[in-house]
Amino acid sequence: MNINKIENLFAGLSIQVPGSNKDPDSILRDVLSVVMALVGVVVIGMFLYGGFLLITSAGDTNKVQKGTQTIVTAVVGLVITLLAVLIINFIARLLGVDLWKSLNQFS
């Protein structure tokens, strides 16, 4: 088979790797969105687990303490994550990058 025939066969094929043509701003936006989604899932899971421990404790002080500590840990983790995102946003704005531009694209 002639190599030119193979090249002509794939001449119109265009393969694009996801994220390969993105600028650093949009990559950072995507990473922050994924991190915030994952943190949200983990926090909801920890709230549910802590609440389940509290409900099923039946007066057992160890379960009550463990459930309360789980909920407090979830809140602290959420606050730390939100503060980290705010700090990243503040630094990005100092550098002239609008990280929240993608949130306003549908309005």
N, C-alpha and C positions, 0 to 999 in steps of 0.2 A: 504494500500500500504506500502510496506517495505521501510524504510528510505535508505537502501543500494541501492535499485533500483533507487531512486531519485538521490543519490550521483553519481552513475554510469552514469546516464543520462547527468549530467552536468560536468562530469570529464574532458572532453576535451575543455570545454568552458573557454576562457581566456578573461577577461574584463580588459581593460587598460584605466585608466583615462588619458585624454590628459594632458601632462605636468607633470605627476606624477614621471616620471623617468628622468627628466631634471636636469641638474646642475644649480646652481645660475647664472652662466655666460650666459647660453642660455636663461634663464628666463628674465634676464635683457635685453638681445638683443631683445627678442620678445616684451617686454614692450616698449622699445625705438622705435622699428619699428612701433608699433601700434600708439604710441604718435605722431611720425613724420608724419604718414599717416593722422591722424586726424587733426593735425595742418595744413598740406598741403591743405586738403579739406576746412577747415575754412578760411584759407588765400585766397584761390581762390574765395570762396564765397564772402568774404569781398571786394576783388578787383572788382568782377563783380557788387556787389551792389553799391560800391562807384562810379564805372564808369557809371553805370546806372543813379545814381543821378546826376552826372556831365552832362551826355548827355541830360537828360530830364529837366535840371534846367531852361532852357529858360531864362537865365539871372537873375533868382531869387538868390540873394546873400546867402540866408539861405540854399538853396539846394546845391549851389556850396561849401559853407563852410562845410556842413555836408558830402558831397561826398569826399572832400579833406581830411577831418578829418578821415573818414572811411578808406581811402587808407593809410594814415599815420599810423593809429593805426594798420592796417594789417602788414605793414612793420616793425613797432616797435615790434609787437608780434612775427613775424618771426625771427627777429634778437635776441630777448631774448631767444626764444626756441633753436635756433642754438647755442648760447653761452652756454646755459644750457647743451646741448648735448656734446659740446666740453669740458666743465668742467667735466662732468661725465666720458667722455672718458679719460681725463687726469688723473683723480683720479684712474680709473680702470687700466690704464697702470702703474701707480705707484704701484698698488697692484699686478701687473703681469697678468692682464686679458686683452685679446684682444677682444674687443667688435665688431670689424669690420670683424672678421674672417668669418662670414656668408656671407658677401658681396663678398668674393673672392672664394666661393665654386663652382661657375659655370665657372670660368675662367680657 
